[in-house]
Amino acid sequence: MHFSSGINRPPYEAYDAFLQITSGCSHRKCVFCSFYNDAKFRISPLEEVEEDIKEMASYPYKKYDRIYLQGADPFIASYDYLMKVADMIYKYLPNVKSIGGYARIDNIRNKSVSQLRTLAKRGFKNFYFGNESGDDFILKRMNKGYKAEDVIKNLRKLDEAGMPYIMNFLGGLGGHNYGDSHAVKSAEVINQLNPVMVYASELTLFPETPLSEDLNTGKFEEATEEERYQELSVLVENIKIPTVFKAEHVTLPVPIRGRLPEDRNKIQNTLNGLIDLAKSGKLDKFRENIFSL
Ligand code: SF4
């Protein structure tokens, strides 16, 4: 298999088969990110992809029903390229029912609604969009490369095309004293869209990022543990569309999940418990003990 980085995937995709069609990240400029530094961005030649699919088909256990594409944003590949990849997947791995991966908001720009509709019918669905925030100040500060209006405009194309998707929220991204704006503005964006899931994790800085340098020089101050759970609580309070909310990640001390609006109180109770724990100082060392994401 041609993997240029380690396997990256959300927890719910653990039983998928992993296929690389792009290496690295097409953007690679987000100041908090240390992923994919080991690989230059590249779209894999189709011959290489076919070789990998054939290798997957040769494994004794090959009844994969989902392919999770590797790379930071494999959905950047063109419509024609993705359709050819789908043809090869279904030819050699007939049990596959869907294809997903991580994605950037600007990956949608090079596809029309009609092309997205065809891709959805061909099984492309439930990509995890790392929009992270709906707050333009944060998006610019973190160098995400798009604004909140771009998030809405592009993801609406997926809504129109009937392609289900997941929106990521990165807690603590605004730093100390900025949680309310991050949460409220992110909820405002989410409320104009129809994600099947909002998936939250928490900013945890590693030494090799520009943002960690800003932390060392005092240009960025991290959100406290209490602020992080308060921020998630404001987010959950302000999401008004029906969706699934999950915050099940190594960057959170307990898994949090539920359907909104039905489970809002249950989720808030869990978050209130975490706020109390943080106030008591019991979570002071929690983030220091996260060594990888
Ligand atoms: S956060 Fe995502 S888009 Fe930004 S540099 Fe990292 S992998 Fe690329």
Boltz pocket constraint, residues with backbone or C-beta under 6 A from the ligand:
constraints:
  - pocket:
      binder: B
      contacts: [[A, 25], [A, 26], [A, 27], [A, 28], [A, 29], [A, 30], [A, 33], [A, 34], [A, 35], [A, 36], [A, 72], [A, 104], [A, 130], [A, 144]]
      max_distance: 6.0
